Amino acid sequence: MYYLYPAIQCEFGFEYQACGNPCPQTCQNIGAEPQYYCKATYPVEGCFCPAGFVQEGKVCVPADHCPCYKDGIQYMPGTTVVYNCKNCTCTSGQWSCINSTHCIPCANTEFTCIETGDCISLNLTCDGHINCPDASDENNC
């Protein structure tokens, strides 16, 4: 007796693969070393992003459209931030940093994190959420 199962229908740019990666790349983990359990796991059937695309939420996007994340904040590709006196630019979901010839001071509309020199928006200070690694944005509120 033969059983015919309905084909898996994939949406939002995903495509069906009979033997897909059980730990697919996402914008959150792009370029990162796979977790140990991903290396020892067998392929799985399901909906996956096609080659050159990675998962961002519930859709597939080109890898170069991936945002970067720093301290839980999302930054769009092309955004440059100052971190530890380095100019860091978001490129394909990863930060690319170069040493600054001098530490650029934060703008008047920004708060300078005490330990790292990071610049964050003044709107993020005293909001009940820690945005600086040293929590200096939540002191003296």
C-alpha positions as CSV (number, residue, x, y, z in Angstrom):
1,M,0.0,0.0,0.0
2,Y,1.3,3.5,-0.9
3,Y,0.6,6.6,1.0
4,L,0.7,10.0,-0.7
5,Y,1.4,12.9,1.6
6,P,0.7,16.4,0.5
7,A,3.8,18.3,-0.5
8,I,5.1,20.8,2.1
9,Q,4.1,24.3,1.1
10,C,6.7,27.0,1.8
11,E,6.0,30.7,2.1
12,F,7.9,34.0,2.5
13,G,10.8,33.1,0.2
14,F,11.5,29.7,1.8
15,E,11.9,26.6,-0.4
16,Y,11.4,23.0,0.3
17,Q,14.5,20.8,1.0
18,A,14.4,17.1,1.7
19,C,17.8,17.3,3.5
20,G,18.2,20.8,5.0
21,N,20.5,22.1,7.7
22,P,18.9,21.6,11.2
23,C,20.6,24.8,12.3
24,P,20.2,27.2,9.4
25,Q,21.9,30.6,9.3
26,T,19.9,33.6,10.5
27,C,20.7,37.3,10.6
28,Q,21.3,36.7,14.3
29,N,24.0,34.1,13.9
30,I,25.5,34.9,10.4
31,G,29.2,34.2,10.3
32,A,29.2,32.5,13.8
33,E,30.7,29.1,14.4
34,P,27.8,26.6,14.4
35,Q,26.8,25.3,17.9
36,Y,28.3,21.9,18.8
37,Y,25.0,20.1,18.5
38,C,24.5,21.4,14.9
39,K,27.6,19.5,13.8
40,A,26.4,16.2,15.1
41,T,22.8,16.4,13.8
42,Y,21.5,14.8,10.7
43,P,19.8,16.8,7.9
44,V,16.1,17.4,8.2
45,E,13.2,17.9,5.8
46,G,11.4,21.3,5.8
47,C,11.3,24.8,4.5
48,F,14.7,26.6,4.2
49,C,16.1,29.8,2.8
50,P,17.6,29.4,-0.7
51,A,21.4,29.8,-1.2
52,G,22.6,33.4,-0.6
53,F,19.7,34.1,1.7
54,V,19.3,33.8,5.5
55,Q,16.4,33.8,7.9
56,E,15.4,37.1,9.5
57,G,12.3,36.5,11.6
58,K,9.8,34.7,9.5
59,V,11.2,35.6,6.1
60,C,14.3,35.0,3.9
61,V,16.5,38.0,3.1
62,P,19.7,38.4,1.2
63,A,22.6,38.1,3.6
64,D,23.7,41.6,2.8
65,H,20.4,43.0,4.0
66,C,20.9,41.6,7.5
67,P,20.9,44.1,10.4
68,C,23.6,43.9,13.1
69,Y,22.8,43.7,16.8
70,K,24.7,45.3,19.7
71,D,23.5,45.1,23.3
72,G,20.1,44.0,22.1
73,I,19.7,47.0,19.7
74,Q,19.2,46.4,16.0
75,Y,21.2,48.5,13.5
76,M,20.5,48.5,9.8
77,P,23.3,47.7,7.2
78,G,25.6,50.6,6.6
79,T,25.1,52.1,10.1
80,T,28.3,53.1,11.8
81,V,28.7,53.3,15.6
82,V,31.6,54.1,17.8
83,Y,32.6,51.3,20.2
84,N,35.7,51.3,22.4
85,C,37.0,54.2,20.2
86,K,36.6,52.2,17.1
87,N,34.4,53.0,14.1
88,C,32.2,50.0,13.6
89,T,30.1,49.6,10.4
90,C,27.3,47.0,10.0
91,T,27.9,44.9,6.9
92,S,25.9,41.8,6.1
93,G,24.9,41.2,9.7
94,Q,28.4,41.6,11.1
95,W,30.4,44.5,12.6
96,S,33.5,45.6,10.8
97,C,35.6,47.8,13.0
98,I,38.6,50.0,12.4
99,N,40.7,51.9,15.0
100,S,39.9,55.5,15.1
101,T,42.9,57.9,15.1
102,H,41.2,59.6,18.1
103,C,38.3,58.7,20.2
104,I,35.3,60.6,18.8
105,P,33.3,62.2,21.6
106,C,29.6,61.5,21.7
107,A,27.2,64.1,20.3
108,N,25.3,66.4,22.6
109,T,22.2,64.2,22.1
110,E,24.1,61.1,23.3
111,F,25.2,59.6,26.6
112,T,28.8,58.3,26.9
113,C,29.0,54.9,28.7
114,I,31.6,55.1,31.4
115,E,33.6,51.9,30.9
116,T,33.5,51.5,27.1
117,G,33.0,55.0,25.8
118,D,30.0,53.8,23.8
119,C,27.6,56.4,22.6
120,I,23.9,55.8,23.2
121,S,20.9,58.1,22.7
122,L,20.0,60.2,25.7
123,N,16.4,58.7,25.3
124,L,17.8,55.4,26.4
125,T,19.1,56.7,29.7
126,C,17.1,56.2,32.9
127,D,14.5,54.1,31.0
128,G,14.7,51.0,33.2
129,H,16.7,49.1,30.6
130,I,20.4,48.7,30.7
131,N,22.0,49.8,27.4
132,C,25.6,50.3,28.6
133,P,27.7,47.1,29.5
134,D,28.5,48.8,32.8
135,A,24.8,49.9,33.4
136,S,26.1,53.5,33.7
137,D,23.1,54.7,31.7
138,E,20.8,53.8,34.6
139,N,22.9,55.4,37.4
140,N,21.8,58.6,39.2
141,C,18.3,58.6,37.8
